[in-house]
Amino acid sequence: MIEIAGLPAHILLVHAVVVLGPIAGLAAIVYAAAPRWRRYLAWPLGVLSLGLVPVALVTAQAGEQLQKSRPATAAIREHAEQGDVLKVVSVIFFVLVAAMIVVSYDPIGRRFAFLGRIRDNRVVRIVLLVAGALAGAFFLYQSIVTGHSGAASVWGR
């Protein structure tokens, strides 16, 4: 089992996902809805969404190791299932955020000039902005649901 300072790593790593996941989800929604904020949010949102993928995967791996060392209850199994969903959601979220930023943020989009008409297509831009905002909302939701099911499995509520 992965440990940090004698504690199971899952217990410590989960805080990064529980805090940064909802922040990233909200940032994606704001990015999509408020064009004037895009220049401020593009880089932090891109880096945060990319960073959450390995953090979510490592946290889930540490959680699986912790689960094997403890008796499995229905609440722990439910939390593990929610964590599996969150792993997939974090990857999808990153892909949609990256696509949303590439088509809507000029300083980054210019580096992808080979996309040409796709980047200039208003329908594609709107679809990706809406998809990014929906992914942000679902990532926010899934982070909360997964965190809550974990807390309930520990504290029995």
Secondary structure, DSSP 8 states (H G I E B T S, - for coil): --EETTEEHHHHHHHHHHHHHHHHHHHHHHHHH-GGGHHHHHHHHHHHHHHHHHHHHHHHHHHHHHHHHS---HHHHHHHHHHHHHHHHHHHHHHHHHHHHHHH-HHHHGGGGGGTHHHH-HHHHHHHHHHHHHHHHHHHHHHHHHHHHHHHHHH--
